[in-house]
Amino acid sequence: MFDKHACLVYDGFMAIKKYRKKPVVIEAKQWHKAGDHSEVGYYRTPAMDGQIVCGKCRTYRMHDHGWIDTLEGGHIVCPGDWIIKGIQGEYYPCKPDIFEVTYGPGRVTRV
């Protein structure tokens, strides 16, 4: 079904199909610390010293991080990450630089 809308790009012997992401309005909130979002828990593991610096963001101590369960498994949430509510009601983290180039303001509706 999607093939009729795909553009073919040849890379050696393999045809690579390109697809455009459908525009979907999402809900998101930036996470900075424990308590900022109900879906983000406190990150703790007995096997790791909470004072070491995170290997992902390389800025904050692990003690300052959160944890979120996603459809793909659990993920560490670094301060500054965006927490996005997906189209199936799931939540997942997104790094600020990725969020900035992927998302823009959506329409605000009054409830």
N, C-alpha and C positions, 0 to 999 in steps of 0.2 A: 504494500500500500504506500509506504513512504518513498519507495524507489522512484516513482514518477516525478517526485519533487527534488530528488537529490542530484547534485552535480558530481560528475565523475572526474577525478584527478588521478592521473597515472603516476605511480611511484615505482619505477622498475617494472616488475611483472605483475604488481598487484593494483587493482582499482580501489581507490579510497573514496568513499562516499562522504559528502559533506552535508550536514544538516544544520538548520537554524533553530536555536532554542525558542520555544513558544513563549510569548510574553505572558507572564503570570504575576499577579500582584501577591506579594508575600507579606507576612508580619515578621518583624525582626526587632530585637532590642540588644543594645550593646551591653556586654557583661564586664564589670570591673572588679567585683568582689563578692564574697559569699553573701547571699541574701538578695542579690540583684534580680535573680530570675528563679521562679519556682521549679523549673526543670533541671537546674544545675545544682548538683550536690557538692559537698565539701570534698576536695581531693585528699585522700590519705591512703598510704600503704605502708605497712610495717617494714617492708623490704627496702624502703627508700627514705633517706634523711630529708626531711622537709626543708632544710636549709640550703640544699644544693640548688644551683641555677637550672632552670628548665632548658632542656636540649632543643625544644621547638622554638620558643620565642627568644631564648638566650638573654632574657632581661630580668625576669622575676624568679624568686625562690619558689620551689614546688609548693611550699606552705600557702602561697597566695593564689593557687590555681583551683579550678573546679573540675567536676566530672559530670559527663552527661551520657546517658544511655540512648543510643540511636538504633535504627533498624539494622545497621551494619555492625553493631557492637558498641562498646564504650569508647569515649574519647576524652582526652584532657582538654579543658577549656582554659586558655590563657587570658589574663586580664586584657581587655580591649577587643576580644573576639566578639563577633555578632552571633546571637542565637536566633536561628531562623525556624519558623514554623513552616513545614513543607505542605505540599498539596494533599497528603494523606493524614495530616494532623500530627506528624512526627516532628521532632525538634533535632537540630544538628548545629554544630558550630561552624563558623566561617571566619577566616582570617580577615582583618581589616583591609588589607591591600586588595584581596580578591573581591571582597564586598564592594569596595569603592568602584572597581572597574566593571562589575557585573550588575549592580543594582542602582536605581535612582529613585527619587521620591515617587510615591504612588498617590492615588486619590484618597483624600480623607473623607470618610463618611461619618455623619453624626448619628449617634445611637439614641 
